[in-house]
Amino acid sequence: MKRAPIVAVAGGSTCTAEEAALAEAVGRGLGEAGAILVCGGGKGVMEAACRGAAEANGLTVGLLPGSGLDEGNPYLTVAIPTSLGEARNALIARAGRAMIAIGGGYGTLSEIGLALRLGRLVIGLKTWTAATAEGQPADVLTARTAEEAVALAMKEVRS
């Protein structure tokens, strides 16, 4: 049985109009590519990405921080209450073989760090930059466009 590839999307629960537009384009691209989008399921970047995926008839999964389904955005295909709070970020980072991070605050930074620790490909769009303790750049690929981010993620999850 061939399973659909999974790509995690990380980003803030509040975002700029530019970040929302990027997230929506990322979601649409993932949906068109047949990928499952996994995120924290909330507002901001997560909602915009899910909206884009839904417009492309894509599957979206939200790993919600609390115990209620009402925390999820309206574009989720599957909402999973975890009652884990921010600890759910580890599940999001583990879910896909690639993560696209868009904007975001410290929660997004934690998802980037966890994904890197797990050996996942991380693609950044107007998000955090990272360096090792020795001052070397961390392995976060920077994409200039949503289309480039989706192409890099899909190449990874299909390899």
N, C-alpha and C positions, 0 to 999 in steps of 0.2 A: 504494500500500500504506500503510495507516494503522498507525503504530507506537504501542506503548503508551508513555505518558508515564513519565519517569524522575524519581524524587525521591531525593536523597542524604540519608542520615541520619548524623549525626556525634554522637559521644559517647564517654565514657571506657570503657576496658577493665575498669575497676572502677567500680561505681556503687552508690548507695543503693537500698534497696527501693522508695522512691518513684520514683526515676529509672527503675528497671527496669519498674515498672508503667506509667509514662508511655510508655516506649519500646515496650513490648508493645502498648499501645493505639494508638500511632502506626503501628506495623507492621501491625496488624490493619486499621486504617482505610485505609492505603495499599493493602493487598491487596484489600480490599472494593471500593475505587475503581478497581481494575485497573491501578494503577501498578506499575512495577518499582522495587524498593528497592535502592539501591546504597549500600554501606558498606564499612568496613575489614575486615569479615568475622570479627572477633575475638569476645572475650567481652564481658561487661558490657552496656552500652547496645546495642551492635551485635547481640549474641546475642538479647537480649530483643526488639528490633525485628524481627529475622528470625523469631523464634518466633511473634510476633503475625501477621506476614505469612503464614507457612506455615500457621497455623491458618485463615486466610482463603483458602487456595489461591493466594496471591500468589507472584510470582517475586522471588527475592532473589539479588543478586550481591555477592560479597565480593572486594574488591581487597586481597589479602593482602600483608603487608609482606615476607615471605621467599620462599623457593623451594619450600616444602613445602605440599602440600594439607592436611596434618595441623594446620596453624595455624588453619584455618577452623572456625567453629562448626557444629554438626550441622544447623542450619536453613537453610543456604545451598543454593540451587538450583544456582548456578554459583559455583565458587571459582576465582579467577585468581591464582596466585602471581606477584608482580611483581618480587621481589628488589630492591625500591626502598626498603624501610624506610619512614621517615616521609615520604619524597618522594612516596609514593603518594597522600598527602593532596591533592596538586594534581589527580590524576586523579579522585578522589572529588568534589572541588569542581566540576570541569568536567563530570562525568557528567550531572547533572540541571540543569534550569532553576530548580529550587528546592532548598533544603537545610533540613532540620529539625535543629537542634542541641539536644541534651538533656544537661544537666550537663556533665561533662568537664573535662579538664585542658588542658595546653598544646597537645597534639595537636589537640584540638577547637578551641581558639582559632586554631590555624594554619589549620584547615579553614574556619572562619568568615571569617578574613581573606582567604584565597584565593578563596572564593566571592564575597565582596564585590568583590574586585579584578576578578573575571570578570563582574561585573554580574548575578550570580545573586541571586534573592530568598532571604534568610536569615530563618528563623523560629526564635526561641529559646524553649525551655521550660526554665526553671530553669537557665540557662546563663550564660555570660559576657555582660557588657554592653561596648559598645565606643564610643569617641569618636574624632573626627578630631583631628589635631594642633592644630586651633584650638579644641578643646574642645566641638565640636558633636556631638550623638549620631550614631553611625553608623547606617546604614540596616538595622538588625536589628529585625524586627517581634517583639514579645513576645506569645506566646500564653499564655492562662491554662489551657487544657486541651489534651489530645491531639487531641480532635475539632476544636477551633479551628485547631490547627497543620495538621492534614491538610486542612481546608477551604481554608485560605490557600494551601497548597502546590498543591493540585489546581486552584484557580482560576488560579494562575500558569502551570502546565504545560499547561493546556487552552486558554489564551488565544492 
